[in-house]
């Protein structure tokens, strides 16, 4: 299996944790689409941590998943160590007071 599309399902942080456990050993999945799943920041942080280890994922779509500034910053940091990720869709995050800070982190990651 190369593509895992779970968009707009009722997958929360606990479900993402189980998915991340599977990604510890899986090297065939290249694209994960979790758009619209309400995994929140906890799920985003778990995914970011796993993508520092799993370098087979080429596309990660986590748009509209209620990620906050901490999760966006964690996602930006994986761009420093994971050179195989080609597409990272972070559309519609929940950002309020930290907009400039998260944009700066994404900008720094894109420079690398």
C-alpha positions as CSV (number, residue, x, y, z in Angstrom):
1,X,0.0,0.0,0.0
2,X,1.4,3.4,-1.0
3,X,-1.5,5.8,-0.1
4,X,-3.5,6.0,3.1
5,X,-6.5,8.3,2.7
6,X,-8.4,8.8,6.0
7,X,-9.6,12.3,5.4
8,X,-12.7,13.6,7.2
9,X,-13.0,10.6,9.5
10,X,-13.5,10.8,13.2
11,X,-9.8,10.2,14.0
12,X,-8.6,11.9,17.0
13,X,-5.2,12.0,18.8
14,X,-5.6,8.4,20.1
15,X,-6.2,7.2,16.5
16,X,-3.2,9.1,15.3
17,X,-1.1,7.5,18.0
18,X,-2.0,4.1,16.8
19,X,-1.3,5.1,13.2
20,X,2.1,6.5,14.3
21,X,2.9,3.1,16.0
22,X,2.3,1.4,12.6
23,X,4.6,3.9,10.9
24,X,7.5,2.8,13.1
25,X,7.9,-0.3,10.9
26,X,6.1,0.6,7.7
27,X,8.2,1.7,4.8
28,X,5.8,1.3,1.9
29,X,3.3,4.1,2.6
30,X,4.3,7.2,0.7
31,X,1.2,9.4,1.2
32,X,-1.0,10.0,4.3
33,X,-4.1,12.1,4.0
34,X,-5.7,13.0,7.4
35,X,-7.4,16.2,6.2
36,X,-10.4,17.1,8.3
37,X,-9.7,14.7,11.1
38,X,-9.8,16.4,14.4
39,X,-6.5,15.1,15.8
40,X,-5.6,18.4,17.3
41,X,-2.2,19.4,18.5
42,X,-1.5,16.2,20.4
43,X,-1.9,14.2,17.2
44,X,0.1,16.7,15.2
45,X,3.0,16.5,17.7
46,X,2.9,12.7,17.5
47,X,3.0,12.8,13.7
48,X,5.9,15.3,13.7
49,X,7.9,13.0,16.1
50,X,7.2,9.9,13.9
51,X,8.2,11.7,10.7
52,X,11.6,12.4,12.2
53,X,12.1,8.6,12.1
54,X,10.0,7.5,9.2
55,X,11.5,8.9,6.0
56,X,9.4,6.9,3.5
57,X,6.4,9.4,3.7
58,X,6.5,11.8,0.7
59,X,3.2,13.6,1.2
60,X,1.4,14.5,4.4
61,X,-1.9,16.2,4.3
62,X,-3.1,17.5,7.7
63,X,-5.2,20.5,6.6
64,X,-8.1,21.5,8.8
65,X,-7.1,19.2,11.7
66,X,-7.1,21.7,14.5
67,X,-3.3,22.0,14.8
68,X,-2.2,24.8,17.0
69,X,1.1,26.8,17.0
70,X,3.1,24.1,18.9
71,X,2.1,21.4,16.4
72,X,2.9,23.7,13.4
73,X,6.3,24.5,14.8
74,X,6.9,20.7,15.4
75,X,5.9,20.1,11.7
76,X,8.3,22.8,10.6
77,X,11.2,21.2,12.5
78,X,10.8,17.9,10.7
79,X,11.6,19.7,7.5
80,X,15.2,20.2,8.9
81,X,15.8,16.5,9.4
82,X,13.5,14.8,6.9
83,X,14.6,15.6,3.3
84,X,12.2,13.0,1.7
85,X,9.0,14.8,2.6
86,X,7.9,16.6,-0.6
87,X,4.3,17.8,0.3
88,X,3.2,19.1,3.7
89,X,-0.3,20.5,3.7
90,X,-1.0,22.6,6.8
91,X,-4.0,24.6,5.6
92,X,-6.4,26.1,8.1
93,X,-4.5,25.7,11.4
94,X,-5.9,27.1,14.6
95,X,-3.5,30.0,15.1
96,X,-4.3,33.1,17.0
97,X,-1.5,34.9,18.9
98,X,1.5,33.0,17.5
99,X,1.0,33.6,13.8
100,X,4.3,35.4,13.3
101,X,6.3,32.9,15.3
102,X,5.0,29.9,13.4
103,X,5.5,31.6,10.1
104,X,9.1,32.4,11.0
105,X,9.7,28.7,11.9
106,X,8.2,27.6,8.6
107,X,10.3,30.2,6.7
108,X,13.5,29.0,8.5
109,X,12.6,25.4,7.6
110,X,12.1,26.2,4.0
111,X,15.5,27.8,3.7
112,X,17.0,24.4,4.5
